[in-house]
Amino acid sequence: MKKLFGIFKNYQLKHLDFRLLLYVIVLTTLGILVIGSASDPADGYQKKQVIGLILGLIMMCAAVIFSYKLIFRFYWIIFMVNAVLLLSVTFFGDNHMGAKRWIDLGGFAIQPSEATKVLMVIFLAAYIQKNVDNLNTLRFLISIAILCAFPLLLIYKQPDLSTTIVIFTAFVAIIFLSGLSYKIIIGIITVCIPVVAVLVYLIFTLPPDKNIIKKYQYDRIVGFYKQDNEGEERDPEKERLMYQQENSVLAIGSGGLNGKGLNNNTITSVKNGNFLSEPHTDFIFTIVGEELGFIGCVSILVLILLIVFECVIIGGHASDLQGKLFAYGFGCLIAVQTVVNVSVVTKLIPNTGLTLPFVSYGLSSLVSLYSGIGIVLNIGMQRSKNIYEEVRM
């Protein structure tokens, strides 16, 4: 019982970040409204998202109640649970549109890669805290590279390149922010620049059947950047791949300042004309632009920016290194995923099939995100007594 009460000893309820809680709930509510407008009521996506919100709030409350320091002690168990979930997709996952990313649980499908975003950030933060004295050793860097590569490889094989890139970006941010020597950072960057350049060269020069990426990924990337020259016959496959993004840009532009309104019956609506596939998930921001206009788009982006900003503030006031790294890493995940999603729907980068945090439909994503927010709130409640005190390294 003493240990149980000890969990709450360092809690400071006055430091519960109600701003972060408000931003997240408002953003999710907006997402639920837009999902209802973007989908057929018969599909029940809006109702399922409400269920996801309820489950997410339950998980968030649990994460707030139980100290993150207690949860992070079981980081190896968390790593194994994540590995089992990802391996179960390989053996028991459902194949949908050429990708095996989901496990059917009878009416609901879970996507383990969404849980990976939170579970691996927990593991990485706790693992670095445990081995902080060996942070700048070759042995530690090799071990952390292997441990991170395992889940990333499983997600990439699903295939899910976009999620792999987002999680990898968060991993890199966490490792660099952990106190890694600047000499090592400069050395890694020096090695990575030519490696990335060679990979890009190979992607654009090797034929699809011998390329280092999947054919559909090759078509998306090369088809996006290699425009048809004047006088050349247009490539039907390239037109098909660009069709959705072109319609997305058209829809966002047609929304103007105030948009056409949710659940509108306008015949000129791109959504009502069924010119977008999966508008309630990957292209939800398109619906926001068309139906809520520029004001709606800015509101969504500002709310996400405020959430990331609160994660950074809480991370800066964390009482230990693992709390700091989790808050920073989780904020990085949200930021990178948002940038990628918005860049896709505005035709700045090739289509990647990535959702918009807290807004797009997806129970696995919503529950995982709320769990992460709960841990961030917990970290904020156990902040350093002196907020200007340097975080213990």
Kinemage of the C-alpha trace (Angstrom):
@kinemage 1
@onewidth
@group {chain A} dominant
@subgroup {mainchain}
@vectorlist {calphas} color= white
{ca met a 1} P 0.000 0.000 0.000
{ca lys a 2} L 2.892 2.335 0.758
{ca lys a 3} L 4.197 1.832 -2.764
{ca leu a 4} L 0.727 2.438 -4.183
{ca phe a 5} L 0.358 5.712 -2.286
{ca gly a 6} L 3.928 6.557 -3.209
{ca ile a 7} L 2.871 6.691 -6.833
{ca phe a 8} L 0.856 9.822 -6.095
{ca lys a 9} L 3.421 11.419 -3.785
{ca asn a 10} L 5.018 13.636 -6.382
{ca tyr a 11} L 1.787 14.577 -8.149
{ca gln a 12} L 1.066 18.292 -8.347
{ca leu a 13} L -2.544 18.691 -9.495
{ca lys a 14} L -2.036 22.414 -9.956
{ca his a 15} L 0.343 21.535 -12.783
{ca leu a 16} L -2.205 19.453 -14.713
{ca asp a 17} L -2.106 21.039 -18.168
{ca phe a 18} L -5.762 21.852 -18.798
{ca arg a 19} L -4.795 23.800 -21.914
{ca leu a 20} L -3.386 20.679 -23.549
{ca leu a 21} L -6.468 18.708 -22.521
{ca leu a 22} L -8.761 21.391 -23.971
{ca tyr a 23} L -6.856 21.611 -27.278
{ca val a 24} L -6.984 17.843 -27.767
{ca ile a 25} L -10.705 17.492 -27.014
{ca val a 26} L -11.675 20.469 -29.196
{ca leu a 27} L -9.565 19.153 -32.079
{ca thr a 28} L -11.044 15.654 -31.787
{ca thr a 29} L -14.579 17.072 -31.664
{ca leu a 30} L -13.941 19.026 -34.852
{ca gly a 31} L -12.594 15.828 -36.412
{ca ile a 32} L -15.741 13.891 -35.458
{ca leu a 33} L -17.945 16.563 -37.055
{ca val a 34} L -15.912 16.559 -40.273
{ca ile a 35} L -15.841 12.736 -40.401
{ca gly a 36} L -19.652 12.743 -40.211
{ca ser a 37} L -19.784 15.116 -43.162
{ca ala a 38} L -17.132 13.231 -45.166
{ca ser a 39} L -18.697 9.769 -44.857
{ca asp a 40} L -21.983 7.971 -45.395
{ca pro a 41} L -23.945 7.673 -42.116
{ca ala a 42} L -24.636 4.033 -43.021
{ca asp a 43} L -20.910 3.288 -42.702
{ca gly a 44} L -20.976 4.382 -39.069
{ca tyr a 45} L -17.544 6.025 -39.122
{ca gln a 46} L -18.684 8.970 -37.028
{ca lys a 47} L -20.200 6.744 -34.329
{ca lys a 48} L -17.085 4.578 -34.252
{ca gln a 49} L -14.917 7.683 -33.866
{ca val a 50} L -17.035 8.729 -30.868
{ca ile a 51} L -16.379 5.280 -29.386
{ca gly a 52} L -12.688 5.839 -30.110
{ca leu a 53} L -12.844 9.145 -28.240
{ca ile a 54} L -14.435 7.460 -25.212
{ca leu a 55} L -11.831 4.676 -25.227
{ca gly a 56} L -9.095 7.258 -25.688
{ca leu a 57} L -10.304 9.281 -22.709
{ca ile a 58} L -10.317 6.116 -20.574
{ca met a 59} L -6.747 5.303 -21.611
{ca met a 60} L -5.697 8.893 -21.048
{ca cys a 61} L -7.164 8.901 -17.525
{ca ala a 62} L -5.346 5.652 -16.749
{ca ala a 63} L -2.084 7.151 -18.006
{ca val a 64} L -2.640 10.246 -15.857
{ca ile a 65} L -3.406 8.232 -12.705
{ca phe a 66} L -0.477 5.814 -12.863
{ca ser a 67} L 2.940 7.437 -12.704
{ca tyr a 68} L 4.857 7.373 -15.961
{ca lys a 69} L 7.925 6.430 -13.902
{ca leu a 70} L 6.149 3.232 -12.869
{ca ile a 71} L 5.047 2.485 -16.446
{ca phe a 72} L 8.512 3.147 -17.871
{ca arg a 73} L 10.074 0.595 -15.506
{ca phe a 74} L 8.561 -2.139 -17.674
{ca tyr a 75} L 10.157 -0.845 -20.870
{ca trp a 76} L 11.454 -4.271 -21.915
{ca ile a 77} L 7.989 -5.791 -21.504
{ca ile a 78} L 6.583 -2.882 -23.523
{ca phe a 79} L 9.134 -3.595 -26.251
{ca met a 80} L 8.156 -7.285 -26.344
{ca val a 81} L 4.423 -6.502 -26.409
{ca asn a 82} L 4.988 -4.156 -29.342
{ca ala a 83} L 7.043 -6.817 -31.160
{ca val a 84} L 4.303 -9.428 -30.653
{ca leu a 85} L 1.655 -7.027 -31.985
{ca leu a 86} L 3.671 -6.267 -35.117
{ca leu a 87} L 4.533 -9.933 -35.698
{ca ser a 88} L 0.855 -10.865 -35.314
{ca val a 89} L 0.093 -8.594 -38.264
{ca thr a 90} L 2.577 -10.562 -40.364
{ca phe a 91} L 0.925 -13.899 -39.568
{ca phe a 92} L -2.714 -13.008 -38.853
{ca gly a 93} L -3.262 -9.580 -40.398
{ca asp a 94} L -5.931 -8.746 -42.955
{ca asn a 95} L -4.830 -7.719 -46.428
{ca his a 96} L -6.515 -4.520 -47.610
{ca met a 97} L -5.628 -2.875 -50.929
{ca gly a 98} L -2.289 -4.698 -51.070
{ca ala a 99} L -1.228 -3.858 -47.524
{ca lys a 100} L -1.335 -6.037 -44.406
{ca arg a 101} L -1.562 -3.548 -41.530
{ca trp a 102} L -4.689 -4.483 -39.566
{ca ile a 103} L -5.939 -7.233 -37.265
{ca asp a 104} L -9.681 -7.880 -37.419
{ca leu a 105} L -11.364 -8.196 -34.020
{ca gly a 106} L -14.905 -8.664 -35.315
{ca gly a 107} L -16.366 -5.337 -36.384
{ca phe a 108} L -13.261 -3.414 -35.350
{ca ala a 109} L -9.812 -3.487 -36.884
{ca ile a 110} L -6.735 -2.488 -34.892
{ca gln a 111} L -3.552 -1.184 -36.465
{ca pro a 112} L -0.549 -2.155 -34.287
{ca ser a 113} L 1.742 0.326 -36.042
{ca glu a 114} L -0.269 3.121 -34.398
{ca ala a 115} L 0.438 1.655 -30.970
{ca thr a 116} L 4.113 1.398 -31.945
{ca lys a 117} L 4.305 5.191 -32.142
{ca val a 118} L 3.667 5.436 -28.396
{ca leu a 119} L 5.134 2.147 -27.158
{ca met a 120} L 8.491 2.608 -28.864
{ca val a 121} L 8.816 6.209 -27.692
{ca ile a 122} L 8.274 4.908 -24.144
{ca phe a 123} L 10.885 2.194 -24.677
{ca leu a 124} L 13.414 4.503 -26.258
{ca ala a 125} L 13.069 7.170 -23.556
{ca ala a 126} L 13.413 4.613 -20.732
{ca tyr a 127} L 16.262 2.730 -22.455
{ca ile a 128} L 18.280 5.924 -22.905
{ca gln a 129} L 17.645 6.949 -19.287
{ca lys a 130} L 18.873 3.537 -18.108
{ca asn a 131} L 22.032 3.704 -20.216
{ca val a 132} L 22.711 7.427 -20.150
{ca asp a 133} L 26.270 6.929 -18.864
{ca asn a 134} L 27.095 4.915 -21.993
{ca leu a 135} L 25.246 7.237 -24.373
{ca asn a 136} L 28.270 8.217 -26.463
{ca thr a 137} L 29.769 4.740 -26.765
{ca leu a 138} L 29.788 2.721 -29.978
{ca arg a 139} L 28.260 -0.285 -28.215
{ca phe a 140} L 25.233 1.710 -27.073
{ca leu a 141} L 24.693 3.322 -30.477
{ca ile a 142} L 24.798 -0.073 -32.196
{ca ser a 143} L 22.374 -1.567 -29.666
{ca ile a 144} L 19.883 1.263 -30.038
{ca ala a 145} L 20.117 1.107 -33.832
{ca ile a 146} L 19.288 -2.631 -33.792
{ca leu a 147} L 16.425 -2.227 -31.310
{ca cys a 148} L 14.892 0.589 -33.354
{ca ala a 149} L 15.418 -1.169 -36.678
{ca phe a 150} L 13.406 -4.245 -35.657
{ca pro a 151} L 9.942 -2.598 -35.376
{ca leu a 152} L 10.684 -0.227 -38.253
{ca leu a 153} L 11.482 -3.162 -40.533
{ca leu a 154} L 8.243 -4.956 -39.567
{ca ile a 155} L 6.192 -1.832 -40.312
{ca tyr a 156} L 8.025 -1.212 -43.591
{ca lys a 157} L 7.292 -4.799 -44.692
{ca gln a 158} L 3.510 -4.359 -44.230
{ca pro a 159} L 4.194 -2.206 -46.375
{ca asp a 160} L 3.832 1.177 -44.661
{ca leu a 161} L 6.679 3.442 -45.711
{ca ser a 162} L 5.061 6.671 -44.485
{ca thr a 163} L 4.559 5.435 -40.904
{ca thr a 164} L 8.100 4.053 -40.940
{ca ile a 165} L 9.471 7.478 -41.884
{ca val a 166} L 7.419 9.287 -39.221
{ca ile a 167} L 8.494 6.914 -36.432
{ca phe a 168} L 12.108 6.986 -37.632
{ca thr a 169} L 12.056 10.799 -37.493
{ca ala a 170} L 10.834 10.689 -33.878
{ca phe a 171} L 13.556 8.152 -33.008
{ca val a 172} L 16.237 10.409 -34.471
{ca ala a 173} L 14.883 13.439 -32.594
{ca ile a 174} L 14.832 11.546 -29.280
{ca ile a 175} L 18.389 10.243 -29.703
{ca phe a 176} L 19.770 13.651 -30.683
{ca leu a 177} L 17.973 15.394 -27.797
{ca ser a 178} L 19.232 12.856 -25.267
{ca gly a 179} L 22.591 14.582 -24.939
{ca leu a 180} L 24.448 12.825 -27.727
{ca ser a 181} L 27.878 14.306 -28.405
{ca tyr a 182} L 27.912 16.949 -31.142
{ca lys a 183} L 30.928 15.204 -32.674
{ca ile a 184} L 28.867 12.047 -33.101
{ca ile a 185} L 25.901 14.016 -34.470
{ca ile a 186} L 28.106 15.742 -37.051
{ca gly a 187} L 29.659 12.383 -37.949
{ca ile a 188} L 26.235 10.767 -38.433
{ca ile a 189} L 25.013 13.665 -40.598
{ca thr a 190} L 28.211 13.543 -42.658
{ca val a 191} L 27.651 9.841 -43.359
{ca cys a 192} L 23.897 10.108 -43.938
{ca ile a 193} L 23.983 12.884 -46.554
{ca pro a 194} L 25.838 10.855 -49.241
{ca val a 195} L 23.899 7.698 -48.324
{ca val a 196} L 20.560 9.483 -48.814
{ca ala a 197} L 21.813 11.011 -52.066
{ca val a 198} L 22.740 7.554 -53.393
{ca leu a 199} L 19.374 6.096 -52.349
{ca val a 200} L 17.486 8.907 -54.108
{ca tyr a 201} L 19.602 8.387 -57.217
{ca leu a 202} L 18.881 4.646 -57.218
{ca ile a 203} L 15.133 5.186 -56.744
{ca phe a 204} L 14.939 7.454 -59.791
{ca thr a 205} L 17.279 5.457 -62.050
{ca leu a 206} L 16.597 1.772 -61.368
{ca pro a 207} L 13.634 0.156 -63.182
{ca pro a 208} L 10.539 -0.658 -61.054
{ca asp a 209} L 11.181 -4.416 -61.027
{ca lys a 210} L 14.741 -3.966 -59.693
{ca asn a 211} L 14.196 -0.963 -57.439
{ca ile a 212} L 14.919 -0.774 -53.725
{ca ile a 213} L 11.301 0.176 -52.977
{ca lys a 214} L 7.936 -1.410 -53.843
{ca lys a 215} L 6.503 -0.826 -57.318
{ca tyr a 216} L 3.547 1.200 -56.043
{ca gln a 217} L 5.951 3.358 -54.031
{ca tyr a 218} L 8.131 3.799 -57.099
{ca asp a 219} L 5.103 4.835 -59.172
{ca arg a 220} L 4.019 7.383 -56.576
{ca ile a 221} L 7.434 8.978 -56.121
{ca val a 222} L 8.716 8.923 -59.681
{ca gly a 223} L 5.278 9.685 -61.120
{ca phe a 224} L 5.020 12.737 -58.871
{ca tyr a 225} L 8.395 14.294 -59.662
{ca lys a 226} L 8.818 13.241 -63.287
{ca gln a 227} L 6.319 15.407 -65.127
{ca asp a 228} L 5.276 14.641 -68.702
{ca asn a 229} L 7.190 16.618 -71.291
{ca glu a 230} L 5.269 18.624 -73.842
{ca gly a 231} L 4.332 16.525 -76.846
{ca glu a 232} L 4.801 13.197 -75.022
{ca glu a 233} L 1.926 10.784 -74.605
{ca arg a 234} L 0.435 11.066 -71.103
{ca asp a 235} L 0.949 8.101 -68.802
{ca pro a 236} L -2.473 6.751 -67.640
{ca glu a 237} L -0.952 5.256 -64.475
{ca lys a 238} L 0.643 8.559 -63.552
{ca glu a 239} L -2.648 10.378 -64.156
{ca arg a 240} L -4.442 7.905 -61.885
{ca leu a 241} L -1.927 8.427 -59.080
{ca met a 242} L -2.102 12.221 -59.344
{ca tyr a 243} L -5.901 12.316 -59.748
{ca gln a 244} L -6.740 12.322 -56.045
{ca gln a 245} L -4.207 14.986 -55.076
{ca glu a 246} L -5.287 17.247 -57.932
{ca asn a 247} L -8.910 16.963 -56.808
{ca ser a 248} L -7.804 17.618 -53.234
{ca val a 249} L -6.154 20.909 -54.181
{ca leu a 250} L -9.236 21.853 -56.218
{ca ala a 251} L -11.533 21.122 -53.248
{ca ile a 252} L -9.444 23.112 -50.764
{ca gly a 253} L -9.274 26.074 -53.135
{ca ser a 254} L -13.025 25.996 -53.752
{ca gly a 255} L -13.718 26.348 -50.029
{ca gly a 256} L -12.632 29.960 -49.990
{ca leu a 257} L -12.540 31.804 -46.685
{ca asn a 258} L -15.564 30.326 -44.892
{ca gly a 259} L -16.142 27.069 -46.805
{ca lys a 260} L -19.351 25.544 -48.135
{ca gly a 261} L -20.516 24.296 -44.755
{ca leu a 262} L -20.589 20.825 -43.207
{ca asn a 263} L -23.022 18.301 -44.714
{ca asn a 264} L -23.750 20.630 -47.631
{ca asn a 265} L -25.543 19.481 -50.798
{ca thr a 266} L -23.637 21.716 -53.197
{ca ile a 267} L -23.422 20.053 -56.612
{ca thr a 268} L -20.005 21.629 -57.226
{ca ser a 269} L -18.550 19.927 -54.168
{ca val a 270} L -15.614 17.630 -54.894
{ca lys a 271} L -16.652 15.479 -51.947
{ca asn a 272} L -20.285 15.200 -53.078
{ca gly a 273} L -19.082 14.223 -56.536
{ca asn a 274} L -17.137 11.288 -55.042
{ca phe a 275} L -13.875 12.524 -56.548
{ca leu a 276} L -11.926 11.577 -53.422
{ca ser a 277} L -11.307 8.107 -52.043
{ca glu a 278} L -11.070 7.685 -48.257
{ca pro a 279} L -11.997 11.326 -47.542
{ca his a 280} L -12.648 10.512 -43.863
{ca thr a 281} L -9.069 9.312 -43.270
{ca asp a 282} L -6.037 10.388 -45.300
{ca phe a 283} L -7.794 13.293 -47.038
{ca ile a 284} L -9.827 14.617 -44.104
{ca phe a 285} L -7.953 17.945 -44.326
{ca thr a 286} L -9.346 18.299 -47.846
{ca ile a 287} L -12.879 18.135 -46.449
{ca val a 288} L -11.928 20.709 -43.818
{ca gly a 289} L -10.693 23.045 -46.563
{ca glu a 290} L -13.765 22.610 -48.755
{ca glu a 291} L -16.434 22.756 -46.061
{ca leu a 292} L -14.867 24.959 -43.363
{ca gly a 293} L -12.660 27.017 -45.658
{ca phe a 294} L -9.398 28.779 -44.890
{ca ile a 295} L -10.595 29.598 -41.375
{ca gly a 296} L -11.237 25.911 -40.657
{ca cys a 297} L -7.836 24.854 -42.000
{ca val a 298} L -5.999 27.467 -39.946
{ca ser a 299} L -7.984 26.509 -36.836
{ca ile a 300} L -7.005 22.846 -37.197
{ca leu a 301} L -3.333 23.658 -37.766
{ca val a 302} L -3.203 26.147 -34.873
{ca leu a 303} L -4.723 23.592 -32.492
{ca ile a 304} L -2.149 20.970 -33.534
{ca leu a 305} L 0.640 23.529 -33.199
{ca leu a 306} L -0.565 24.391 -29.682
{ca ile a 307} L -0.611 20.685 -28.736
{ca val a 308} L 2.973 20.256 -29.948
{ca phe a 309} L 3.974 23.452 -28.147
{ca glu a 310} L 2.491 22.195 -24.860
{ca cys a 311} L 4.381 18.890 -25.250
{ca val a 312} L 7.624 20.832 -25.664
{ca ile a 313} L 6.914 22.994 -22.602
{ca ile a 314} L 6.102 19.957 -20.464
{ca gly a 315} L 9.218 18.193 -21.733
{ca gly a 316} L 11.339 21.179 -20.759
{ca his a 317} L 9.987 21.043 -17.209
{ca ala a 318} L 10.186 17.255 -16.809
{ca ser a 319} L 11.745 15.899 -13.628
{ca asp a 320} L 13.962 13.375 -15.406
{ca leu a 321} L 15.480 12.567 -18.772
{ca gln a 322} L 12.966 9.897 -19.789
{ca gly a 323} L 10.047 12.266 -19.185
{ca lys a 324} L 11.757 14.954 -21.215
{ca leu a 325} L 12.500 12.597 -24.114
{ca phe a 326} L 8.985 11.148 -24.204
{ca ala a 327} L 7.302 14.562 -24.276
{ca tyr a 328} L 9.664 15.828 -26.976
{ca gly a 329} L 9.423 12.605 -28.987
{ca phe a 330} L 5.630 12.449 -28.830
{ca gly a 331} L 5.362 16.100 -29.842
{ca cys a 332} L 7.714 15.391 -32.747
{ca leu a 333} L 5.512 12.494 -33.883
{ca ile a 334} L 2.419 14.695 -33.997
{ca ala a 335} L 4.267 17.514 -35.785
{ca val a 336} L 5.894 15.344 -38.463
{ca gln a 337} L 2.722 13.366 -39.167
{ca thr a 338} L 0.764 16.614 -39.548
{ca val a 339} L 3.311 18.125 -41.921
{ca val a 340} L 3.333 14.976 -44.085
{ca asn a 341} L -0.478 14.696 -44.216
{ca val a 342} L -1.039 18.364 -45.072
{ca ser a 343} L 1.781 18.281 -47.636
{ca val a 344} L 0.112 15.333 -49.377
{ca val a 345} L -3.367 16.865 -49.596
{ca thr a 346} L -1.896 20.152 -50.863
{ca lys a 347} L 0.184 18.283 -53.472
{ca leu a 348} L 3.580 19.264 -52.110
{ca ile a 349} L 4.839 15.675 -51.813
{ca pro a 350} L 3.740 12.284 -53.246
{ca asn a 351} L 0.706 10.540 -51.765
{ca thr a 352} L 1.796 8.561 -48.689
{ca gly a 353} L -1.456 7.428 -47.084
{ca leu a 354} L -0.938 8.994 -43.652
{ca thr a 355} L -3.695 10.248 -41.346
{ca leu a 356} L -4.049 13.653 -39.665
{ca pro a 357} L -3.574 13.316 -35.858
{ca phe a 358} L -6.782 13.611 -33.774
{ca val a 359} L -8.814 14.539 -36.868
{ca ser a 360} L -8.789 11.565 -39.273
{ca tyr a 361} L -10.945 8.512 -38.637
{ca gly a 362} L -9.150 5.651 -36.911
{ca leu a 363} L -9.751 4.057 -33.526
{ca ser a 364} L -6.216 2.687 -33.169
{ca ser a 365} L -4.738 6.080 -33.936
{ca leu a 366} L -7.067 7.980 -31.607
{ca val a 367} L -6.640 5.628 -28.648
{ca ser a 368} L -2.850 5.605 -29.078
{ca leu a 369} L -2.681 9.392 -29.324
{ca tyr a 370} L -4.821 9.882 -26.216
{ca ser a 371} L -2.655 7.392 -24.329
{ca gly a 372} L 0.389 9.427 -25.285
{ca ile a 373} L -1.320 12.655 -24.217
{ca gly a 374} L -2.130 11.032 -20.861
{ca ile a 375} L 1.548 10.219 -20.309
{ca val a 376} L 2.548 13.773 -21.259
{ca leu a 377} L 0.005 15.147 -18.759
{ca asn a 378} L 1.424 12.793 -16.124
{ca ile a 379} L 4.936 14.045 -16.833
{ca gly a 380} L 3.696 17.608 -16.413
{ca met a 381} L 2.181 16.786 -13.012
{ca gln a 382} L 5.556 15.552 -11.747
{ca arg a 383} L 7.591 18.432 -13.077
{ca ser a 384} L 10.726 19.754 -11.385
{ca lys a 385} L 10.065 21.939 -8.359
{ca asn a 386} L 12.222 24.602 -9.924
{ca ile a 387} L 11.088 24.885 -13.515
{ca tyr a 388} L 14.335 26.613 -14.434
{ca glu a 389} L 16.405 23.811 -12.976
{ca glu a 390} L 18.382 21.934 -15.600
{ca val a 391} L 16.855 18.565 -16.382
{ca arg a 392} L 18.911 15.826 -14.761
{ca met a 393} L 21.086 14.105 -17.336
